[in-house]
Amino acid sequence: MAYLQLFLAILAEVVGTSALKASEGFSRFLPSLIVVLAYGLSFFFLSLVLKVIPVGVAYAIWAGVGILLIVVSGILFFQEKPDLPAVIGMVLIVSGVAVIHIFSKTV
């Protein structure tokens, strides 16, 4: 159940960050409202996750997967294209999350 809640926290954070870009500095009402609601929901689910998963592990997964999904969101919705160093960095992030998930005894 904790990993489902972590996935929901990550998904809400990605929606919030994407809406933050669309809010144009909080000058557009609807995207600004989505930012506040999505981040609130994200932190709510993350707080539930932290009852079960250690904070360092949960945050590493939350941040790492969130970064990747934000890049995908940028590509799909904002026509942003990561360059080769960005792609290499993201591969390293995914590798780090995989190492934590596969080998850590704290999960």
Secondary structure, DSSP 8 states (H G I E B T S, - for coil): -HHHHHHHHHHHHHHHHHHHHHTTTTTSHHHHHHHHHHHHHHHHHHHHHTTTS-HHHHHHHHHHHHHHHHHHHHHHHH-----HHHHHHHHHHHHHHHHHHHH-S--
